């Protein structure tokens, strides 16, 4: 398993952001759904080795992120896009992705090809030499995704990756996710249930720091059948039904 | 140059560009020229000690402006080369600023001498590094600027006692004072170690 978490908790000040998450994820696309403040971002930050757990056990890519040496090895095989990534506006798209390729210690001879491939995969080949300050919000999001995938990560963590993308870009992005999930573990945090339905093989639903549902998108859909749960689509009704049940 | 060496050089140049190091170097150059031109003017003893201190603090504030990362968490988890890049940048910029200021004082009278100038600069930069780690890269400049006020006050107390004589307020001590140099050096070393290891707080 590429991700094994047991009873993982994280306290941020007085808030229990993650309250005992147990999770195992292997290759494929895992969608992390949940309302605002459910703990998705905190969980993702722990999986990205940004945040240390307060308690519990975590193993990533068969390594212990708490061990300095193993953490370095994990990070080389990791791709991460946070909710609000930063950009240096005077960099070009290629500069930005190349910077991360070099930081991630991709062998020097492979860097130009890896950068070009990542930029092409997010559909920015024609903007490769454009400065970041000239790009739209959706394009910047795709640049962020390119830096996350430039090292062909075995574990890819994406926090709200489709925020700011137009419908056409989102459709293309879901195809990219499915493609990446063939060879890697991809964990996507999102509010958008349609992204999960279209791209994810597994889905987890978080509420108040806990995972209250884990299964396939079809299983989540079935949880909403025959109920009066709110939602315009079957998956949304499943989402609402599980949340209502968890809070009852 | 081998492919690996070229890649390391490219990484360093991208890192420095992303930290706005060229702008910091330009600010240091402007500060050095200002100091050189200002030292041609006649100053009373108090003003002659105060002026270089203000320029040293300005240089340290410019260096502190490079400590914040524009890239956030993805950079922090992107590998193990960041500590080397951070320390190279800080040491290089501090050395460049010290050289620029020292060159700016050639042929003009400098109260306290070059030793005091370098000591004060190194201490100011150390405070900027500690501030970056404690309150964030965006506010790192507050360390040197706040300490400048203390330094100016320490100089003032030399004429209006009781004088501040602790070596931790190094601007008030003469350039050849080893205790003051040690204190400034310790602050720089601790600041550099903390910043190299953890980077600026986000």
Interface residues (C-beta under 8 A of the other chain):
Chain A: X45 X48 X49 X50 X72 X75 X76 X78 X80 X81 X82 X84 X85 X86 X87 X88 X90 X91 X95 X98 X99 X100 X102 X103 X104 X105 X108 X109 X111 X144 X147 X148
Chain B: X3 X4 X6 X7 X10 X11 X14 X15 X17 X18 X69 X70 X71 X72 X73 X74 X75 X76 X77 X78 X79 X80 X81 X82
